[in-house]
Structure formats: C-alpha cells, structure tokens
Amino acid sequence: MWKAIISLLLVVGVASVSAEAPKLRTRWADQVDPAAPWPEYPRPTMARKEWLNLNGRWDFAVSDRSATAPPTMDRRILVPFAVESQLGGIGLIPTENQRVWYRRKVAIPASWRGKRVLLHFGASDWETRVWVNGVPVGEHRGGYDGFSFDVTEALAKNDAEAEILVTAWDPTDAGPQARGKQVRRPEGIFYTPVTGLWQTVWMEPVPETSVASYRAVPDVDRSELRLEVRLSGPSQGVRVRAEALDGRTVVARSEAAAGGPLGLRLESPKLWSPERPFLYGLRIHVLRNGRTVDRVDGYFGMRKVEVGKAPDGKVRILLNGKPLFLVGFLDQGYWPDGLYTAPTEEALRFDIEATKRLGMNLARKHVKVEPERWYYLCDKLGLAVFQDMPSGFGARPMPEADQRQFEAELDRMVEGRFNHPSILMWVVFNEGWGQYDTERLTERVKRLDPTRLVNNASGWTDHKVGDVVDIHVYPGPQAPAPEARRAAVLGEFGGLGLPVPGHMWQEQGNWGYQSFQDREALTRRAVELYEQLHPLISEPGLSAAVYTQTTDVEIEANGFLTYDREVLKVDEGRLRKAIRALFGPAPEVRTVVPDSQSVGLEWRWTTEKPPENWFEPSFDDSSWKLGKAGFGTTGTPGAVVRTVWSGSELWIRRTFEAPETVRLRRPALRVHHDEDCEVYLDGKLLASLKGYTVGYTLVPVQAAGLGSLRKGRHTLAVRVRNTAGGQYIDVGIVDVVPLPKEPKEKER
C-alpha cells in the first residue's frame, strides 16, 4: 500500500545530477532473480511453446567505438537491464566515442535440431551488431523496436552450443536518432540515457515454413476480424487456418491458401473498451498436407476508434460508435533502478493498476515505446493508450539519411505494436521536437494504419492535419475548440510538484511546474484542476486530457506517485471522485455576460495609467477610446483580435444591463489572457490571474457575494499586463450549472 506522508519539504529550482549515482530503488528490485530476470514470454500476441530465455548474467566490456571485440570481458551485466542502470550492475554512462560488448554461451536443446533457430531482441539502443559462434548474423539500427536474426547457419558446425556476441553503440544526444528524453547530462525534463540491451533476449525454434508476423484488423461494422498473415519460408502448397476463441470455445474459423485473405466472422461480437476489456483468443496454424507444422497463439480485441459527431453535435473521439472521454497520465516509463526497464512484470503492472485505481482510463506513453508486455497488460486490464513516437533532435533541415532512419523507426513502431487494441492513437511529434514534414508523416502513419487516430503534433506545433487538435498548458486546464474533422485534446496539463523526502532521486534541486508544501494543498489543487476540466467537456467540447505525470522522474517532482512508487501524494478517494465525475454528464455552461470570441463587443480602453479608482462603477471613462474586443496582437495563440493592443499595459471597461436577476450556482470567468490580469465586477475583484492562456478557458470565481447577478446596470473592468511574446485579453462571465446528483461509478 501507499505510505502516508508524515512530513514534506518544498524544494524549488533545478540542479545538475550529483557525481555520486543516486541509489533510489523500488520494492521490486529485491524480487529480481539474477538467474532468470523477466522470465515471462516477451511476445504475448504471437506466442510459441518452445523458447529459450537468454536474460541473466552476460560477460560485459566497454571499448572505443572503433575497437574490435575485446579478448577478455571481465565484468558481468544483468540483461535486460541497461548499462546505466542500477539493476544492470554496471552503472556508467558510455560516451558517444565508446561501444559496449556482451557475450554469453547458450546450450541449444537437442529437440531443436533440424529446425530453424531465431535469435530475438526486444530492443537495443541504438546500433547493434551480433555474432553467433564467430559468424556475423546481422546489424540493426533503432532503439525501440524488436528485431530478429535467423542463426541456423551459424550453428551448423556446433548445433549444441552457441556463443553469442553483441556490441552496441549509442550516441544519445550527440546523434540525430530518435532517443526520447535521453541525454548524456540529465537535467530538467531530460533523463539518464539507456545504452545497449534493455529488453528481453530470447531464442526459439521454428519449422522451415512458419508465421513471421500477422496483422489483426478489427471490423466492428461487419462483426469480423480480418487477418493478414505473413509467412517465412517456402509457401507452395501451404494453407493457413485461424481460429477465434471465447475462453476455450472456438467461435470462428477461417482457412485460406498462404497469402490469401482470412476473415473471422463473429456472432454478436464482444467489444473491447477500457471499462470492459474483452479479449478473444487467437490461434494461427500453418498447414502442410493437412498437418500443422507451426502454430502461434495470441489474442485480439474488437473495437473501433474514430472522430465524429456526438449526439450533442460536438466533434469528439468515439469508441465503438459512442463518445468516450479519455483522461489519464503522461507516462514516461522510467524506473529509478531499471531506467527504461521495469524491475519485474509486477512492477510494470503496478503503474497501470494505480492509474486505473485513480479512476483514469488512459496513458499517453511519452516519447518511448514499451516492451510488448506493457501493451498486453493495457489490453488485458483496460487502459487506453496514446502512443508517442520517440523524438529525435537532429540538425535542421534534417539530412535525407536521418529522415530515412526516423521514418523507418516510425514505421516499425506502428507495425510492431499494431495488434494491441489498447492503442487508440499514434502521436507523430511532441512539441516540435525534431519535427519536420508534418503533413507528409501524418499521412504516412494514417496510410500505414487507417484503423487508429493520428495526432500530428502534441502541443504547440499543430499543422492542421490528423485527427485531433492538441494543446499543452501548465498547470491549466484549458481546451482547444474541436474542428469540423478534428477532436479536441489537452495533451498535457498539471505538473503539480511535491517532493517527498526519503523518496527522491536526489534530495535537493527538485522541481514541478507548480510546487506545494504538503499533501492537503496538493490534493486540493489537483481536485480543483479536475473540477475545472469538467465543464470543458461540454464547452468547447474536450475529448481527452493528459495529466503530467504518473510518477516523479529523476529531479521532476510532479508525479502523483513518488519515483519509487511508495507514496501516493494525493488523497486517493477525493481525487478519484473528482476524476470519475468526468464520466457523468458534463455540467451546462450558461453565458451570463458574453465574451467576444464569436461577436465583438465594445469596451472603453486606454493604455495610459488611469486614477486609482478606475475599476469603480462611478468612474468616468468617457475620455477612453472605444473598441471591440478582443484586444491584442495577431498571431497570439487562440486570439480573436478586433482591436490591436501592442503595449505593456491595458485597462478596459464595459457597462452592461442585466434584464433580470440571475442566480449563479458556480460562477466562472470565460477568459483568454496573455499575460497577468485582474478582473473586477462592480468595483469588487473577481480574479487575479497570473501567466497566460493559449485559448479561452473557464476560471471559477470565489468572490464573496457573487451568488447572483441582480437586475440592472453593472460594470466589468480589467487590467492586463504583457512582458514578452503574444498578448491578448477578452473576458465574459458564465455559470457552470452542476450535476443534479453524483454520477454513477461507471465509465463511458
């Protein structure tokens, strides 16, 4: 269970990582079996009974990049944990001028004789070369995708034993390749790098003709699963049979010649959703002369994700034809002891279950691709996934060779994780990191996988293509307006920081986007953010929101969980209640005093400092200029500029008539401000807002006495200041009418 927090320390600022390696560990580190770490079969979508897990102790060495294999390797590393990790047992960060080496001997089972033998790597970062019994068997470039080599010929002289030699070179941020948040000098939002093997290594025997891969394409409208099976080896006279299972019962069967179409028709199919993550079993047989020569077992989920009009007329994300609000964590997938690699599957499962326990149904996997077993757990437990492509940060314009490499890895990500129903959307770029040819690459991914949504860029660098418009706001929340063919997504918000002494990567120099001193203050603010999120679902029509983040990571202290997963920093019950409320009907947002987003309203304005009573109703503003809101500069994100304001300060006033007294349940400002502003109604301060927004957002009003707006004349007055960049101001008042009762505990 999560520990209670006894005392907490507020620490702000950013400091470099200390020279002494941090020793923070998770509870699962002690459960790692050095003889058999990560014993689970690594490819649950396509499993075979016979296989050999090569995780465990390997000989290890570091050399210059140009060197050949060292004759002796006097160190030992625990695979699949990276060179830099505690669990790997090495704990160093190689430079871009070094390469790492691995070696081990493997006894080949006698039952494998006469079969093809495949050597698989879940992932190795970044450029990997492999020899078996001194024979070079292959080379691979890419840090996140699995790859395999047929080593049968290399075993020809000795099929009882294999000596496997692996070398990896990884320039990290000295190179242009996709690397996510890895840097050689970790600081801020960038973390410790991962070099070489970081996922399971295994071998398996296959027949001369075998299943190489398959695509499972659910067609909910036709109640059918379409299968595309690719074989390896001679296929003349070969047939392929597929079976769908509900539990142990075969519910559909299809057979065709090799390369032919396969369709599994399902009677009243059970659909996959985060609330009901039903999975069908799948068997694929390769038949020669009616006899099974190869069989793989997997699973599939029937679901359809699209963008379309919901019953309320808003363009939204639809799952299985119905609106689905998605709310979850920005999930970095980092561990203090294993870095990219969780200590155990139980640890990996913990994060998913913790997300679900807080009432969420989504994880945005951030600029990292996980091992297949993480997606299997998401499929099984019911957690939707927005999957980022790991970012690259190469030269601009990007050289053609670097483009080819990035696009090859992008294709492999989509192909390699295609069969996981939990993945609802691919995210091509994040915040402009390494961004290029956005329109072309968005279309490339859509062609490669037309069954899922594609986000061209999460946060700030939207190119008006793809299926969603996505913004980042800290702490937020805010929402972009849906478009005719694109749903609205808040790709990042939150980032509330709370360092917990004794559970930090380092005790000093930690940070969050907004810092707090204790659990109660953090909980209160987190609940406020989710309460403010709720009306954005109805107006302007938000479809998804992603909170930063699941756990602390290194010096980032903005997780709801500590980095070691020992402390939940917020009150679970209160936060869950606020999050679960998002799945009920969204409150109605009623306009009380209109803003000028749609129709420009006239205000009095001045850029010259007025008398101190400028916000009072009795103040004479007749000498001020008259102009239509909004006020600002063209190009400010989300702005609707009708009167140009380009100075450092602006004062505006507007008098309006309320035709009748209006009782206000939850009054809020609908405001777009860039930057700081104060808003007054009838001489009383309604809100003092810091920073800036990138669109119109709702801000609850806590001012005493604003339980109603009486019939008659009123004065709205605003002061706004700007220091740099864009600038804008427009404001109105709304009433957020709450739900008549608590929503039922269920997911839409």
Long-range contacts (C-beta under 8 A, 24 or more apart in sequence): 2-561, 2-566, 2-567, 2-568, 2-572, 3-566, 3-567, 5-500, 5-518, 5-519, 5-567, 5-569, 7-501, 8-498, 8-499, 8-500, 8-501, 8-517, 8-518, 8-519, 9-499, 9-501, 9-517, 10-499, 10-515, 10-516, 10-517, 11-499, 11-507, 11-508, 11-509, 11-510, 11-511, 11-515, 11-557, 12-511, 12-515, 13-509, 13-511, 14-187, 14-188, 14-509, 14-511, 14-555, 15-506, 15-508, 15-509, 15-555, 16-185, 16-187, 16-509, 17-185, 17-186, 17-187, 17-192, 17-506, 17-554, 17-555, 18-506, 21-86, 21-91, 22-336, 22-505, 22-506, 22-554, 23-86, 24-336, 24-337, 24-503, 24-504, 24-505, 24-563, 24-564, 25-86, 25-336, 25-337, 25-564, 26-335, 26-336, 26-337, 26-343, 26-347, 26-564, 26-565, 26-566, 27-564, 27-565, 27-566, 28-342, 28-343, 28-344, 28-346, 28-347, 28-350, 29-86, 29-87, 29-337, 29-338, 29-343, 31-343, 31-344, 31-346, 32-78, 32-87, 32-343, 32-344, 34-78, 37-78, 37-79, 37-80, 37-81, 37-87, 37-344, 38-80, 38-200, 38-341, 38-344, 38-345, 40-345, 40-373, 42-120, 42-122, 42-199, 42-200, 42-202, 42-371, 42-372, 42-373, 43-120, 43-146, 43-372, 44-298, 44-299, 44-372, 44-373, 44-376, 45-298, 45-299, 45-372, 45-376, 45-419, 45-420, 46-211, 46-213, 46-214, 46-296, 46-297, 46-298, 47-296, 47-297, 47-298, 48-204, 48-206, 48-295, 48-296, 48-297, 50-109, 50-111, 50-112, 50-204, 50-205, 51-202, 51-203, 51-204, 52-106, 52-109, 52-202, 52-203, 52-204, 53-200, 53-202, 54-79, 54-104, 54-106, 54-164, 54-200, 54-201, 54-202, 54-203, 55-79, 55-80, 55-200, 55-201, 55-202, 56-104, 57-104, 58-102, 58-103, 58-104, 59-101, 59-102, 59-103, 59-104, 60-90, 60-100, 60-101, 60-102, 60-103, 61-100, 61-101, 62-92, 62-94, 62-98, 62-99, 62-100, 62-101, 63-98, 63-99, 63-101, 64-97, 64-98, 64-99, 65-96, 65-97, 65-98, 65-99, 65-169, 67-99, 69-101, 69-103, 69-131, 69-165, 69-167, 70-101, 73-101, 73-103, 77-102, 79-197, 79-201, 80-122, 80-197, 80-198, 80-199, 80-200, 80-201, 80-341, 81-198, 81-338, 81-339, 81-341, 82-125, 82-194, 82-195, 82-196, 82-197, 82-198, 82-338, 82-339, 82-340, 82-341, 83-194, 83-195, 83-196, 84-192, 84-193, 84-194, 84-195, 84-339, 85-194, 85-337, 85-338, 85-339, 85-341, 86-336, 86-337, 86-338, 87-337, 87-338, 87-341, 87-343, 93-184, 93-192, 93-193, 93-195, 94-170, 94-195, 95-184, 96-170, 96-171, 96-172, 96-174, 96-175, 96-184, 98-169, 99-167, 99-168, 99-169, 100-167, 100-168, 100-169, 100-195, 100-196, 101-165, 101-166, 101-167, 102-164, 102-165, 102-166, 102-167, 102-168, 102-196, 102-197, 103-163, 103-164, 103-165, 103-166, 104-163, 104-164, 105-161, 105-162, 105-163, 105-164, 106-161, 106-162, 106-163, 106-164, 106-203, 107-160, 107-161, 108-155, 108-159, 108-160, 108-161, 108-162, 108-203, 109-205, 110-160, 111-205, 112-159, 112-205, 113-159, 115-152, 115-205, 115-206, 115-207, 116-150, 116-152, 116-205, 116-206, 116-207, 116-208, 116-210, 116-233, 117-150, 117-151, 117-152, 117-155, 117-203, 117-204, 117-205, 117-206, 118-148, 118-149, 118-150, 118-151, 118-203, 118-204, 118-205, 118-206, 119-148, 119-149, 119-150, 119-151, 119-164, 119-201, 119-202, 119-203, 120-146, 120-147, 120-148, 120-200, 120-201, 120-202, 120-203, 120-204, 121-146, 121-147, 121-148, 121-197, 121-199, 121-201, 122-146, 122-198, 122-199, 122-200, 122-201, 122-371, 122-372, 123-197, 123-198, 123-199, 123-369, 123-371, 124-166, 124-168, 124-196, 124-197, 124-198, 124-199, 125-168, 125-170, 125-179, 125-182, 125-194, 125-195, 125-196, 125-198, 125-340, 126-168, 126-169, 126-170, 126-171, 126-175, 126-177, 126-179, 126-195, 127-168, 127-169, 127-170, 128-166, 128-167, 128-168, 128-196, 129-166, 129-167, 129-168, 130-164, 130-165, 130-166, 131-164, 131-165, 131-166, 132-162, 132-163, 132-164, 132-165, 133-157, 133-158, 133-162, 133-163, 134-163, 134-165, 141-177, 141-405, 141-408, 142-177, 142-178, 142-405, 142-408, 142-409, 142-412, 143-170, 143-177, 143-178, 143-179, 143-194, 143-390, 143-409, 144-178, 144-368, 144-369, 144-390, 144-409, 144-412, 144-413, 145-369, 145-409, 145-412, 145-413, 145-416, 146-199, 146-372, 146-416, 151-203, 162-203, 166-196, 166-197, 168-195, 168-196, 168-197, 170-194, 170-195, 170-196, 173-393, 175-394, 176-392, 176-393, 176-394, 176-395, 176-398, 176-399, 176-402, 176-405, 177-392, 177-394, 177-402, 177-405, 177-406, 177-409, 178-389, 178-390, 178-391, 178-392, 178-406, 178-409, 178-434, 179-390, 179-391, 179-392, 179-393, 180-366, 180-367, 180-368, 180-390, 180-391, 181-332, 181-366, 181-367, 181-368, 181-391, 186-554, 186-555, 187-555, 188-511, 188-555, 188-556, 189-556, 191-332, 191-334, 191-339, 191-553, 191-554, 192-339, 192-554, 194-339, 194-340, 194-341, 198-339, 198-340, 198-341, 199-341, 199-371, 200-371, 206-232, 206-294, 207-233, 207-286, 207-293, 207-294, 208-233, 208-234, 208-293, 209-233, 209-234, 209-235, 209-238, 209-286, 209-288, 209-293, 209-294, 210-286, 210-293, 210-294, 211-284, 211-286, 211-294, 211-296, 213-415, 214-284, 214-296, 214-298, 214-419, 215-418, 215-419, 216-282, 216-298, 216-300, 216-418, 216-419, 217-451, 218-300, 218-301, 218-302, 218-303, 218-304, 218-421, 218-451, 220-269, 220-271, 220-302, 220-303, 220-304, 220-320, 220-321, 221-304, 222-265, 223-265, 223-266, 223-267, 223-268, 223-269, 224-263, 224-264, 224-265, 224-266, 225-252, 225-263, 225-264, 225-266, 225-280, 225-300, 225-302, 226-261, 226-262, 226-263, 227-254, 227-262, 227-263, 227-264, 227-284, 228-261, 228-262, 229-258, 229-262, 229-284, 231-258, 231-259, 231-286, 235-259, 237-288, 237-289, 238-286, 238-287, 238-288, 239-286, 239-287, 239-288, 240-284, 240-285, 240-286, 240-287, 241-284, 241-285, 241-287, 242-282, 242-283, 242-284, 242-285, 243-282, 243-283, 243-285, 244-280, 244-281, 244-282, 244-300, 245-280, 245-281, 245-282, 245-283, 246-270, 246-280, 246-281, 247-281, 251-280, 255-287, 266-302, 269-302, 270-302, 271-301, 271-302, 271-303, 271-320, 272-301, 272-302, 272-303, 272-379, 272-421, 273-303, 273-319, 273-320, 273-324, 273-382, 273-747, 274-324, 274-361, 274-362, 274-382, 274-383, 274-384, 274-747, 275-361, 275-382, 275-746, 275-747, 275-748, 276-382, 277-301, 277-379, 277-380, 277-381, 277-382, 277-421, 277-422, 278-302, 279-379, 279-380, 279-421, 298-419, 299-379, 300-419, 300-421, 301-379, 301-421, 301-422, 302-421, 303-421, 304-451, 305-424, 305-425, 305-451, 305-452, 305-453, 306-453, 307-453, 307-467, 307-468, 307-485, 307-486, 307-487, 312-538, 312-541, 314-482, 314-541, 315-482, 315-483, 315-484, 315-485, 315-486, 315-487, 315-488, 315-541, 316-482, 316-487, 316-541, 316-543, 317-424, 317-453, 317-468, 317-487, 317-543, 317-544, 319-424, 322-748, 323-543, 323-748, 324-384, 324-543, 324-748, 325-537, 325-542, 325-543, 325-544, 325-582, 325-583, 325-748, 326-361, 326-362, 326-384, 326-386, 326-424, 326-543, 326-544, 326-545, 327-359, 327-360, 327-361, 327-362, 327-533, 327-544, 327-545, 327-546, 327-547, 327-579, 327-582, 328-355, 328-360, 328-361, 328-362, 328-363, 328-364, 328-383, 328-384, 328-546, 328-547, 329-355, 329-360, 329-362, 329-363, 329-364, 329-546, 329-547, 329-548, 329-549, 329-550, 329-560, 330-364, 330-366, 330-492, 330-546, 330-547, 330-548, 330-549, 330-550, 331-355, 331-363, 331-364, 331-365, 331-366, 331-549, 331-550, 332-366, 332-368, 332-549, 332-550, 332-551, 332-553, 333-365, 333-366, 333-368, 333-370, 333-374, 334-551, 334-553, 334-554, 334-563, 336-505, 336-554, 336-563, 336-564, 340-368, 341-371, 345-373, 345-377, 347-565, 348-373, 348-374, 348-377, 349-377, 349-381, 350-565, 351-550, 351-551, 351-565, 352-377, 352-378, 352-381, 352-383, 353-381, 354-550, 354-561, 354-565, 354-568, 355-383, 355-550, 356-381, 356-382, 356-383, 357-572, 357-576, 358-560, 358-572, 358-575, 358-576, 358-579, 359-575, 359-576, 359-577, 359-579, 359-580, 360-579, 361-747, 362-386, 362-544, 362-546, 363-550, 364-388, 364-427, 364-458, 364-491, 364-546, 366-430, 366-549, 367-391, 367-430, 367-433, 369-413, 369-416, 369-417, 372-416, 372-417, 372-420, 375-417, 375-420, 375-422, 375-423, 376-420, 378-420, 378-422, 379-420, 379-421, 379-422, 382-422, 383-422, 384-422, 384-424, 385-420, 385-422, 385-423, 385-424, 385-425, 386-424, 386-425, 386-427, 386-455, 386-544, 386-546, 387-413, 387-417, 387-423, 387-425, 387-426, 387-427, 388-427, 388-430, 388-458, 389-413, 389-426, 389-427, 389-428, 389-429, 391-429, 391-430, 391-433, 391-434, 392-433, 392-434, 393-433, 393-434, 394-434, 396-436, 397-436, 398-434, 398-436, 403-436, 403-437, 406-434, 407-441, 407-444, 410-441, 410-444, 410-445, 411-444, 411-448, 414-445, 414-448, 414-449, 415-448, 418-449, 423-452, 424-452, 424-453, 425-452, 425-453, 425-454, 425-455, 425-467, 425-468, 426-452, 426-453, 426-454, 426-455, 427-455, 427-457, 427-458, 428-454, 428-455, 428-456, 428-457, 428-466, 429-456, 429-457, 429-458, 429-461, 430-457, 430-458, 430-459, 431-457, 431-458, 431-459, 431-460, 431-461, 431-472, 432-457, 432-460, 432-461, 435-461, 438-463, 438-465, 439-463, 439-465, 442-466, 455-489, 455-491, 458-489, 458-491, 458-492, 459-491, 459-492, 468-543, 468-544, 471-694, 471-695, 473-693, 473-694, 473-697, 474-513, 474-514, 474-548, 475-513, 475-514, 475-525, 475-529, 476-529, 476-697, 477-529, 477-532, 477-533, 477-536, 477-545, 477-697, 478-536, 478-693, 478-694, 478-695, 478-696, 478-697, 479-536, 479-540, 479-541, 479-542, 479-695, 479-697, 480-540, 480-638, 480-695, 481-540, 481-541, 481-695, 482-540, 482-541, 482-543, 487-541, 487-543, 487-544, 488-540, 488-541, 488-542, 488-543, 489-542, 489-543, 489-544, 489-545, 489-546, 490-533, 490-536, 490-542, 490-544, 490-545, 490-546, 491-546, 492-546, 492-548, 493-529, 493-545, 493-546, 493-547, 493-548, 494-526, 494-529, 494-547, 494-548, 494-549, 494-558, 495-548, 495-549, 495-558, 496-522, 496-525, 496-526, 496-529, 496-558, 497-556, 497-557, 497-558, 498-522, 498-557, 498-569, 499-552, 499-557, 500-557, 500-562, 500-567, 500-569, 503-552, 503-562, 503-563, 503-564, 503-566, 503-567, 504-552, 504-557, 504-562, 504-563, 505-552, 505-553, 505-554, 505-555, 505-563, 506-554, 506-555, 509-555, 510-552, 510-555, 510-556, 510-557, 511-555, 511-556, 511-557, 511-558, 512-556, 512-557, 512-558, 513-548, 513-558, 515-557, 519-569, 519-570, 519-571, 520-571, 522-569, 522-570, 523-570, 523-571, 523-574, 523-575, 526-560, 526-570, 526-575, 526-578, 527-574, 527-575, 527-578, 528-700, 530-575, 530-578, 530-579, 530-581, 530-582, 531-578, 531-581, 531-700, 532-698, 532-699, 532-700, 533-582, 534-581, 534-582, 534-586, 534-587, 535-586, 535-587, 535-589, 535-668, 535-698, 535-736, 536-697, 536-698, 537-582, 537-586, 538-586, 538-587, 538-588, 538-589, 539-589, 540-696, 580-743, 580-745, 581-739, 581-742, 581-743, 583-743, 583-746, 583-747, 583-748, 584-739, 584-742, 584-743, 584-744, 585-739, 585-743, 587-666, 587-736, 587-737, 587-738, 587-739, 588-736, 588-737, 589-670, 589-698, 589-734, 589-735, 589-736, 589-737, 590-734, 590-735, 590-736, 590-737, 591-670, 591-732, 591-733, 591-734, 592-662, 592-664, 592-667, 592-709, 592-732, 592-733, 592-734, 592-735, 593-656, 593-709, 593-714, 593-716, 593-732, 593-733, 594-732, 595-629, 595-670, 595-671, 595-672, 595-696, 595-730, 595-731, 595-732, 596-628, 596-629, 596-630, 596-640, 596-642, 596-730, 596-732, 597-630, 597-640, 597-670, 597-672, 597-696, 597-730, 600-628, 600-629, 600-630, 600-640, 600-642, 601-628, 601-629, 601-654, 602-626, 602-627, 602-628, 602-629, 602-654, 603-627, 603-628, 603-629, 603-631, 603-652, 603-653, 603-654, 604-652, 604-653, 604-654, 605-631, 605-643, 605-645, 605-650, 605-651, 605-652, 605-653, 606-650, 606-651, 607-645, 607-647, 607-649, 607-650, 607-651, 609-649, 609-651, 610-651, 614-651, 614-653, 614-717, 614-719, 615-653, 615-680, 615-683, 615-715, 615-717, 615-719, 616-683, 616-715, 617-655, 617-682, 617-683, 617-713, 617-714, 617-715, 619-653, 621-653, 624-651, 624-653, 629-729, 629-730, 630-672, 630-728, 630-729, 630-730, 631-720, 631-728, 631-729, 631-730, 632-674, 632-726, 632-727, 632-728, 632-729, 633-726, 633-727, 633-728, 635-726, 636-674, 636-725, 636-726, 636-727, 636-728, 637-694, 637-695, 637-726, 638-672, 638-693, 638-694, 638-695, 638-696, 638-728, 639-672, 639-674, 639-726, 639-728, 640-730, 641-728, 645-727, 645-729, 646-727, 647-722, 648-721, 648-722, 648-723, 649-719, 649-720, 649-721, 649-722, 650-719, 650-720, 650-729, 651-717, 651-718, 651-719, 652-717, 652-718, 652-720, 652-729, 653-715, 653-716, 653-717, 653-718, 654-715, 654-716, 654-717, 655-713, 655-714, 655-715, 655-716, 656-713, 656-714, 656-716, 657-712, 657-713, 657-714, 658-709, 658-710, 658-711, 658-712, 658-713, 658-714, 659-711, 660-711, 661-708, 661-709, 661-710, 661-711, 662-708, 662-709, 662-735, 663-707, 663-708, 664-706, 664-707, 664-708, 664-709, 664-735, 665-735, 665-736, 665-737, 665-738, 666-700, 666-735, 666-736, 666-737, 666-738, 667-700, 667-701, 667-706, 667-733, 667-734, 667-735, 667-736, 668-698, 668-699, 668-700, 668-701, 668-733, 668-734, 668-735, 668-736, 669-698, 669-699, 669-701, 669-731, 669-732, 669-733, 669-734, 670-696, 670-697, 670-698, 670-731, 670-732, 670-733, 670-734, 671-696, 671-697, 671-699, 671-730, 671-731, 671-732, 672-696, 672-697, 672-728, 672-729, 672-730, 672-731, 673-720, 673-728, 673-729, 673-731, 674-720, 674-722, 674-725, 674-726, 674-727, 674-728, 674-729, 675-720, 675-721, 675-722, 675-723, 675-727, 676-720, 676-721, 677-718, 677-719, 677-720, 677-721, 677-729, 677-731, 678-718, 678-719, 679-716, 679-717, 679-718, 679-731, 680-715, 680-716, 680-717, 680-718, 681-706, 681-714, 681-715, 681-716, 681-717, 681-733, 682-714, 682-715, 683-715, 692-725, 692-726, 696-730, 698-734, 698-736, 700-736, 701-733, 709-733
